[in-house]
Amino acid sequence: MDPDPRVHRKFLEELQKTGVLSAMGDIFEPAVLALPKESLTGVIQRPILKGPAS
């Protein structure tokens, strides 16, 4: 399940403000933070869950 990049970017920006490190920063942050702000528009979509609901 991939988070919406707009939501994830806001999360990362808030982490940076407080100095908290993300546990998976080396994997996800470079790509999300490299996105231009102009591309982060539109309706935020909920992730599509795969597998049976429990």
mmCIF file of the N, C-alpha and C atoms, coordinates in Angstrom:
data_MODEL
# 
_entry.id   MODEL 
# 
loop_
_atom_site.group_PDB 
_atom_site.id 
_atom_site.type_symbol 
_atom_site.label_atom_id 
_atom_site.label_alt_id 
_atom_site.label_comp_id 
_atom_site.label_asym_id 
_atom_site.label_entity_id 
_atom_site.label_seq_id 
_atom_site.pdbx_PDB_ins_code 
_atom_site.Cartn_x 
_atom_site.Cartn_y 
_atom_site.Cartn_z 
_atom_site.occupancy 
_atom_site.B_iso_or_equiv 
_atom_site.pdbx_formal_charge 
_atom_site.auth_seq_id 
_atom_site.auth_comp_id 
_atom_site.auth_asym_id 
_atom_site.auth_atom_id 
_atom_site.pdbx_PDB_model_num 
ATOM 1   N N  . MET A 1 1  ? 0.851   -1.158  0.000  1.00 0.00 ? 1  MET A N  1 
ATOM 2   C CA . MET A 1 1  ? 0.000   0.000   0.000  1.00 0.00 ? 1  MET A CA 1 
ATOM 3   C C  . MET A 1 1  ? 0.904   1.230   0.000  1.00 0.00 ? 1  MET A C  1 
ATOM 4   N N  . ASP A 1 2  ? 0.821   2.030   -1.050 1.00 0.00 ? 2  ASP A N  1 
ATOM 5   C CA . ASP A 1 2  ? 1.622   3.243   -1.162 1.00 0.00 ? 2  ASP A CA 1 
ATOM 6   C C  . ASP A 1 2  ? 0.804   4.444   -0.713 1.00 0.00 ? 2  ASP A C  1 
ATOM 7   N N  . PRO A 1 3  ? 1.365   5.275   0.154  1.00 0.00 ? 3  PRO A N  1 
ATOM 8   C CA . PRO A 1 3  ? 0.634   6.474   0.554  1.00 0.00 ? 3  PRO A CA 1 
ATOM 9   C C  . PRO A 1 3  ? 0.599   7.486   -0.589 1.00 0.00 ? 3  PRO A C  1 
ATOM 10  N N  . ASP A 1 4  ? -0.419  8.312   -0.593 1.00 0.00 ? 4  ASP A N  1 
ATOM 11  C CA . ASP A 1 4  ? -0.505  9.393   -1.566 1.00 0.00 ? 4  ASP A CA 1 
ATOM 12  C C  . ASP A 1 4  ? 0.745   10.264  -1.385 1.00 0.00 ? 4  ASP A C  1 
ATOM 13  N N  . PRO A 1 5  ? 1.466   10.575  -2.465 1.00 0.00 ? 5  PRO A N  1 
ATOM 14  C CA . PRO A 1 5  ? 2.712   11.330  -2.321 1.00 0.00 ? 5  PRO A CA 1 
ATOM 15  C C  . PRO A 1 5  ? 2.517   12.701  -1.684 1.00 0.00 ? 5  PRO A C  1 
ATOM 16  N N  . ARG A 1 6  ? 1.329   13.300  -1.851 1.00 0.00 ? 6  ARG A N  1 
ATOM 17  C CA . ARG A 1 6  ? 1.087   14.617  -1.242 1.00 0.00 ? 6  ARG A CA 1 
ATOM 18  C C  . ARG A 1 6  ? 1.020   14.508  0.270  1.00 0.00 ? 6  ARG A C  1 
ATOM 19  N N  . VAL A 1 7  ? 0.350   13.468  0.744  1.00 0.00 ? 7  VAL A N  1 
ATOM 20  C CA . VAL A 1 7  ? 0.238   13.262  2.187  1.00 0.00 ? 7  VAL A CA 1 
ATOM 21  C C  . VAL A 1 7  ? 1.605   12.886  2.755  1.00 0.00 ? 7  VAL A C  1 
ATOM 22  N N  . HIS A 1 8  ? 2.301   12.002  2.057  1.00 0.00 ? 8  HIS A N  1 
ATOM 23  C CA . HIS A 1 8  ? 3.609   11.552  2.536  1.00 0.00 ? 8  HIS A CA 1 
ATOM 24  C C  . HIS A 1 8  ? 4.604   12.715  2.570  1.00 0.00 ? 8  HIS A C  1 
ATOM 25  N N  . ARG A 1 9  ? 4.537   13.577  1.565  1.00 0.00 ? 9  ARG A N  1 
ATOM 26  C CA . ARG A 1 9  ? 5.451   14.728  1.545  1.00 0.00 ? 9  ARG A CA 1 
ATOM 27  C C  . ARG A 1 9  ? 5.192   15.645  2.736  1.00 0.00 ? 9  ARG A C  1 
ATOM 28  N N  . LYS A 1 10 ? 3.920   15.908  3.044  1.00 0.00 ? 10 LYS A N  1 
ATOM 29  C CA . LYS A 1 10 ? 3.600   16.743  4.209  1.00 0.00 ? 10 LYS A CA 1 
ATOM 30  C C  . LYS A 1 10 ? 4.143   16.100  5.486  1.00 0.00 ? 10 LYS A C  1 
ATOM 31  N N  . PHE A 1 11 ? 3.997   14.785  5.579  1.00 0.00 ? 11 PHE A N  1 
ATOM 32  C CA . PHE A 1 11 ? 4.520   14.038  6.721  1.00 0.00 ? 11 PHE A CA 1 
ATOM 33  C C  . PHE A 1 11 ? 6.035   14.237  6.827  1.00 0.00 ? 11 PHE A C  1 
ATOM 34  N N  . LEU A 1 12 ? 6.729   14.095  5.711  1.00 0.00 ? 12 LEU A N  1 
ATOM 35  C CA . LEU A 1 12 ? 8.186   14.244  5.709  1.00 0.00 ? 12 LEU A CA 1 
ATOM 36  C C  . LEU A 1 12 ? 8.610   15.664  6.063  1.00 0.00 ? 12 LEU A C  1 
ATOM 37  N N  . GLU A 1 13 ? 7.880   16.653  5.551  1.00 0.00 ? 13 GLU A N  1 
ATOM 38  C CA . GLU A 1 13 ? 8.202   18.041  5.864  1.00 0.00 ? 13 GLU A CA 1 
ATOM 39  C C  . GLU A 1 13 ? 8.043   18.313  7.359  1.00 0.00 ? 13 GLU A C  1 
ATOM 40  N N  . GLU A 1 14 ? 7.011   17.745  7.966  1.00 0.00 ? 14 GLU A N  1 
ATOM 41  C CA . GLU A 1 14 ? 6.810   17.925  9.407  1.00 0.00 ? 14 GLU A CA 1 
ATOM 42  C C  . GLU A 1 14 ? 7.906   17.218  10.205 1.00 0.00 ? 14 GLU A C  1 
ATOM 43  N N  . LEU A 1 15 ? 8.323   16.044  9.740  1.00 0.00 ? 15 LEU A N  1 
ATOM 44  C CA . LEU A 1 15 ? 9.433   15.361  10.409 1.00 0.00 ? 15 LEU A CA 1 
ATOM 45  C C  . LEU A 1 15 ? 10.686  16.225  10.371 1.00 0.00 ? 15 LEU A C  1 
ATOM 46  N N  . GLN A 1 16 ? 10.964  16.809  9.214  1.00 0.00 ? 16 GLN A N  1 
ATOM 47  C CA . GLN A 1 16 ? 12.157  17.643  9.073  1.00 0.00 ? 16 GLN A CA 1 
ATOM 48  C C  . GLN A 1 16 ? 12.114  18.844  10.010 1.00 0.00 ? 16 GLN A C  1 
ATOM 49  N N  . LYS A 1 17 ? 10.924  19.438  10.190 1.00 0.00 ? 17 LYS A N  1 
ATOM 50  C CA . LYS A 1 17 ? 10.791  20.601  11.079 1.00 0.00 ? 17 LYS A CA 1 
ATOM 51  C C  . LYS A 1 17 ? 11.171  20.254  12.515 1.00 0.00 ? 17 LYS A C  1 
ATOM 52  N N  . THR A 1 18 ? 10.856  19.031  12.929 1.00 0.00 ? 18 THR A N  1 
ATOM 53  C CA . THR A 1 18 ? 11.101  18.634  14.317 1.00 0.00 ? 18 THR A CA 1 
ATOM 54  C C  . THR A 1 18 ? 12.428  17.916  14.503 1.00 0.00 ? 18 THR A C  1 
ATOM 55  N N  . GLY A 1 19 ? 13.091  17.572  13.391 1.00 0.00 ? 19 GLY A N  1 
ATOM 56  C CA . GLY A 1 19 ? 14.367  16.885  13.487 1.00 0.00 ? 19 GLY A CA 1 
ATOM 57  C C  . GLY A 1 19 ? 14.251  15.382  13.692 1.00 0.00 ? 19 GLY A C  1 
ATOM 58  N N  . VAL A 1 20 ? 13.039  14.856  13.584 1.00 0.00 ? 20 VAL A N  1 
ATOM 59  C CA . VAL A 1 20 ? 12.828  13.417  13.736 1.00 0.00 ? 20 VAL A CA 1 
ATOM 60  C C  . VAL A 1 20 ? 13.223  12.729  12.433 1.00 0.00 ? 20 VAL A C  1 
ATOM 61  N N  . LEU A 1 21 ? 13.936  11.624  12.534 1.00 0.00 ? 21 LEU A N  1 
ATOM 62  C CA . LEU A 1 21 ? 14.344  10.872  11.350 1.00 0.00 ? 21 LEU A CA 1 
ATOM 63  C C  . LEU A 1 21 ? 13.305  9.813   11.017 1.00 0.00 ? 21 LEU A C  1 
ATOM 64  N N  . SER A 1 22 ? 13.065  9.625   9.739  1.00 0.00 ? 22 SER A N  1 
ATOM 65  C CA . SER A 1 22 ? 12.155  8.577   9.283  1.00 0.00 ? 22 SER A CA 1 
ATOM 66  C C  . SER A 1 22 ? 12.913  7.258   9.255  1.00 0.00 ? 22 SER A C  1 
ATOM 67  N N  . ALA A 1 23 ? 12.268  6.195   9.699  1.00 0.00 ? 23 ALA A N  1 
ATOM 68  C CA . ALA A 1 23 ? 12.912  4.880   9.732  1.00 0.00 ? 23 ALA A CA 1 
ATOM 69  C C  . ALA A 1 23 ? 13.205  4.350   8.332  1.00 0.00 ? 23 ALA A C  1 
ATOM 70  N N  . MET A 1 24 ? 12.464  4.820   7.327  1.00 0.00 ? 24 MET A N  1 
ATOM 71  C CA . MET A 1 24 ? 12.667  4.334   5.961  1.00 0.00 ? 24 MET A CA 1 
ATOM 72  C C  . MET A 1 24 ? 13.099  5.470   5.038  1.00 0.00 ? 24 MET A C  1 
ATOM 73  N N  . GLY A 1 25 ? 13.760  6.456   5.599  1.00 0.00 ? 25 GLY A N  1 
ATOM 74  C CA . GLY A 1 25 ? 14.132  7.645   4.852  1.00 0.00 ? 25 GLY A CA 1 
ATOM 75  C C  . GLY A 1 25 ? 14.969  7.398   3.621  1.00 0.00 ? 25 GLY A C  1 
ATOM 76  N N  . ASP A 1 26 ? 15.886  6.486   3.706  1.00 0.00 ? 26 ASP A N  1 
ATOM 77  C CA . ASP A 1 26 ? 16.776  6.239   2.569  1.00 0.00 ? 26 ASP A CA 1 
ATOM 78  C C  . ASP A 1 26 ? 16.064  5.568   1.407  1.00 0.00 ? 26 ASP A C  1 
ATOM 79  N N  . ILE A 1 27 ? 14.882  4.997   1.638  1.00 0.00 ? 27 ILE A N  1 
ATOM 80  C CA . ILE A 1 27 ? 14.154  4.299   0.579  1.00 0.00 ? 27 ILE A CA 1 
ATOM 81  C C  . ILE A 1 27 ? 13.152  5.217   -0.110 1.00 0.00 ? 27 ILE A C  1 
ATOM 82  N N  . PHE A 1 28 ? 12.334  5.933   0.666  1.00 0.00 ? 28 PHE A N  1 
ATOM 83  C CA . PHE A 1 28 ? 11.212  6.676   0.102  1.00 0.00 ? 28 PHE A CA 1 
ATOM 84  C C  . PHE A 1 28 ? 11.423  8.177   -0.033 1.00 0.00 ? 28 PHE A C  1 
ATOM 85  N N  . GLU A 1 29 ? 12.122  8.794   0.879  1.00 0.00 ? 29 GLU A N  1 
ATOM 86  C CA . GLU A 1 29 ? 12.184  10.237  0.916  1.00 0.00 ? 29 GLU A CA 1 
ATOM 87  C C  . GLU A 1 29 ? 12.757  10.893  -0.331 1.00 0.00 ? 29 GLU A C  1 
ATOM 88  N N  . PRO A 1 30 ? 13.852  10.418  -0.899 1.00 0.00 ? 30 PRO A N  1 
ATOM 89  C CA . PRO A 1 30 ? 14.415  11.129  -2.051 1.00 0.00 ? 30 PRO A CA 1 
ATOM 90  C C  . PRO A 1 30 ? 13.419  11.308  -3.192 1.00 0.00 ? 30 PRO A C  1 
ATOM 91  N N  . ALA A 1 31 ? 12.654  10.289  -3.517 1.00 0.00 ? 31 ALA A N  1 
ATOM 92  C CA . ALA A 1 31 ? 11.712  10.384  -4.634 1.00 0.00 ? 31 ALA A CA 1 
ATOM 93  C C  . ALA A 1 31 ? 10.547  11.309  -4.309 1.00 0.00 ? 31 ALA A C  1 
ATOM 94  N N  . VAL A 1 32 ? 10.026  11.212  -3.096 1.00 0.00 ? 32 VAL A N  1 
ATOM 95  C CA . VAL A 1 32 ? 8.872   12.031  -2.718 1.00 0.00 ? 32 VAL A CA 1 
ATOM 96  C C  . VAL A 1 32 ? 9.270   13.496  -2.597 1.00 0.00 ? 32 VAL A C  1 
ATOM 97  N N  . LEU A 1 33 ? 10.394  13.767  -1.977 1.00 0.00 ? 33 LEU A N  1 
ATOM 98  C CA . LEU A 1 33 ? 10.825  15.149  -1.800 1.00 0.00 ? 33 LEU A CA 1 
ATOM 99  C C  . LEU A 1 33 ? 11.287  15.782  -3.109 1.00 0.00 ? 33 LEU A C  1 
ATOM 100 N N  . ALA A 1 34 ? 11.646  14.976  -4.107 1.00 0.00 ? 34 ALA A N  1 
ATOM 101 C CA . ALA A 1 34 ? 12.085  15.505  -5.396 1.00 0.00 ? 34 ALA A CA 1 
ATOM 102 C C  . ALA A 1 34 ? 10.921  15.932  -6.280 1.00 0.00 ? 34 ALA A C  1 
ATOM 103 N N  . LEU A 1 35 ? 9.700   15.507  -5.948 1.00 0.00 ? 35 LEU A N  1 
ATOM 104 C CA . LEU A 1 35 ? 8.541   15.884  -6.755 1.00 0.00 ? 35 LEU A CA 1 
ATOM 105 C C  . LEU A 1 35 ? 8.325   17.391  -6.679 1.00 0.00 ? 35 LEU A C  1 
ATOM 106 N N  . PRO A 1 36 ? 8.111   18.045  -7.833 1.00 0.00 ? 36 PRO A N  1 
ATOM 107 C CA . PRO A 1 36 ? 7.837   19.485  -7.786 1.00 0.00 ? 36 PRO A CA 1 
ATOM 108 C C  . PRO A 1 36 ? 6.471   19.740  -7.149 1.00 0.00 ? 36 PRO A C  1 
ATOM 109 N N  . LYS A 1 37 ? 6.368   20.813  -6.380 1.00 0.00 ? 37 LYS A N  1 
ATOM 110 C CA . LYS A 1 37 ? 5.103   21.110  -5.697 1.00 0.00 ? 37 LYS A CA 1 
ATOM 111 C C  . LYS A 1 37 ? 3.950   21.248  -6.687 1.00 0.00 ? 37 LYS A C  1 
ATOM 112 N N  . GLU A 1 38 ? 4.217   21.674  -7.912 1.00 0.00 ? 38 GLU A N  1 
ATOM 113 C CA . GLU A 1 38 ? 3.166   21.838  -8.920 1.00 0.00 ? 38 GLU A CA 1 
ATOM 114 C C  . GLU A 1 38 ? 2.504   20.502  -9.270 1.00 0.00 ? 38 GLU A C  1 
ATOM 115 N N  . SER A 1 39 ? 3.226   19.400  -9.095 1.00 0.00 ? 39 SER A N  1 
ATOM 116 C CA . SER A 1 39 ? 2.662   18.088  -9.433 1.00 0.00 ? 39 SER A CA 1 
ATOM 117 C C  . SER A 1 39 ? 1.850   17.501  -8.285 1.00 0.00 ? 39 SER A C  1 
ATOM 118 N N  . LEU A 1 40 ? 1.870   18.161  -7.140 1.00 0.00 ? 40 LEU A N  1 
ATOM 119 C CA . LEU A 1 40 ? 1.181   17.639  -5.965 1.00 0.00 ? 40 LEU A CA 1 
ATOM 120 C C  . LEU A 1 40 ? -0.167  18.335  -5.794 1.00 0.00 ? 40 LEU A C  1 
ATOM 121 N N  . THR A 1 41 ? -1.028  18.175  -6.799 1.00 0.00 ? 41 THR A N  1 
ATOM 122 C CA . THR A 1 41 ? -2.352  18.791  -6.755 1.00 0.00 ? 41 THR A CA 1 
ATOM 123 C C  . THR A 1 41 ? -3.412  17.743  -7.044 1.00 0.00 ? 41 THR A C  1 
ATOM 124 N N  . GLY A 1 42 ? -4.663  18.114  -6.839 1.00 0.00 ? 42 GLY A N  1 
ATOM 125 C CA . GLY A 1 42 ? -5.768  17.205  -7.147 1.00 0.00 ? 42 GLY A CA 1 
ATOM 126 C C  . GLY A 1 42 ? -6.355  16.586  -5.897 1.00 0.00 ? 42 GLY A C  1 
ATOM 127 N N  . VAL A 1 43 ? -7.272  15.683  -6.120 1.00 0.00 ? 43 VAL A N  1 
ATOM 128 C CA . VAL A 1 43 ? -7.975  15.013  -5.031 1.00 0.00 ? 43 VAL A CA 1 
ATOM 129 C C  . VAL A 1 43 ? -7.084  13.927  -4.440 1.00 0.00 ? 43 VAL A C  1 
ATOM 130 N N  . ILE A 1 44 ? -6.996  13.896  -3.131 1.00 0.00 ? 44 ILE A N  1 
ATOM 131 C CA . ILE A 1 44 ? -6.210  12.861  -2.461 1.00 0.00 ? 44 ILE A CA 1 
ATOM 132 C C  . ILE A 1 44 ? -6.996  11.559  -2.493 1.00 0.00 ? 44 ILE A C  1 
ATOM 133 N N  . GLN A 1 45 ? -6.365  10.511  -2.991 1.00 0.00 ? 45 GLN A N  1 
ATOM 134 C CA . GLN A 1 45 ? -7.006  9.207   -3.129 1.00 0.00 ? 45 GLN A CA 1 
ATOM 135 C C  . GLN A 1 45 ? -6.631  8.304   -1.971 1.00 0.00 ? 45 GLN A C  1 
ATOM 136 N N  . ARG A 1 46 ? -7.581  7.492   -1.557 1.00 0.00 ? 46 ARG A N  1 
ATOM 137 C CA . ARG A 1 46 ? -7.271  6.468   -0.557 1.00 0.00 ? 46 ARG A CA 1 
ATOM 138 C C  . ARG A 1 46 ? -6.567  5.319   -1.260 1.00 0.00 ? 46 ARG A C  1 
ATOM 139 N N  . PRO A 1 47 ? -5.603  4.690   -0.614 1.00 0.00 ? 47 PRO A N  1 
ATOM 140 C CA . PRO A 1 47 ? -4.918  3.552   -1.233 1.00 0.00 ? 47 PRO A CA 1 
ATOM 141 C C  . PRO A 1 47 ? -5.892  2.399   -1.469 1.00 0.00 ? 47 PRO A C  1 
ATOM 142 N N  . ILE A 1 48 ? -5.670  1.674   -2.539 1.00 0.00 ? 48 ILE A N  1 
ATOM 143 C CA . ILE A 1 48 ? -6.467  0.483   -2.819 1.00 0.00 ? 48 ILE A CA 1 
ATOM 144 C C  . ILE A 1 48 ? -5.866  -0.662  -2.019 1.00 0.00 ? 48 ILE A C  1 
ATOM 145 N N  . LEU A 1 49 ? -6.670  -1.243  -1.157 1.00 0.00 ? 49 LEU A N  1 
ATOM 146 C CA . LEU A 1 49 ? -6.200  -2.360  -0.343 1.00 0.00 ? 49 LEU A CA 1 
ATOM 147 C C  . LEU A 1 49 ? -6.345  -3.651  -1.130 1.00 0.00 ? 49 LEU A C  1 
ATOM 148 N N  . LYS A 1 50 ? -5.365  -4.497  -1.039 1.00 0.00 ? 50 LYS A N  1 
ATOM 149 C CA . LYS A 1 50 ? -5.400  -5.773  -1.749 1.00 0.00 ? 50 LYS A CA 1 
ATOM 150 C C  . LYS A 1 50 ? -5.608  -6.890  -0.753 1.00 0.00 ? 50 LYS A C  1 
ATOM 151 N N  . GLY A 1 51 ? -6.337  -7.896  -1.162 1.00 0.00 ? 51 GLY A N  1 
ATOM 152 C CA . GLY A 1 51 ? -6.570  -9.039  -0.286 1.00 0.00 ? 51 GLY A CA 1 
ATOM 153 C C  . GLY A 1 51 ? -7.928  -8.950  0.384  1.00 0.00 ? 51 GLY A C  1 
ATOM 154 N N  . PRO A 1 52 ? -8.295  -9.989  1.086  1.00 0.00 ? 52 PRO A N  1 
ATOM 155 C CA . PRO A 1 52 ? -9.613  -10.010 1.725  1.00 0.00 ? 52 PRO A CA 1 
ATOM 156 C C  . PRO A 1 52 ? -9.679  -9.041  2.906  1.00 0.00 ? 52 PRO A C  1 
ATOM 157 N N  . ALA A 1 53 ? -10.836 -8.441  3.056  1.00 0.00 ? 53 ALA A N  1 
ATOM 158 C CA . ALA A 1 53 ? -11.047 -7.561  4.216  1.00 0.00 ? 53 ALA A CA 1 
ATOM 159 C C  . ALA A 1 53 ? -11.256 -8.425  5.444  1.00 0.00 ? 53 ALA A C  1 
ATOM 160 N N  . SER A 1 54 ? -10.666 -8.039  6.550  1.00 0.00 ? 54 SER A N  1 
ATOM 161 C CA . SER A 1 54 ? -10.854 -8.829  7.766  1.00 0.00 ? 54 SER A CA 1 
ATOM 162 C C  . SER A 1 54 ? -11.299 -7.962  8.907  1.00 0.00 ? 54 SER A C  1 
# 
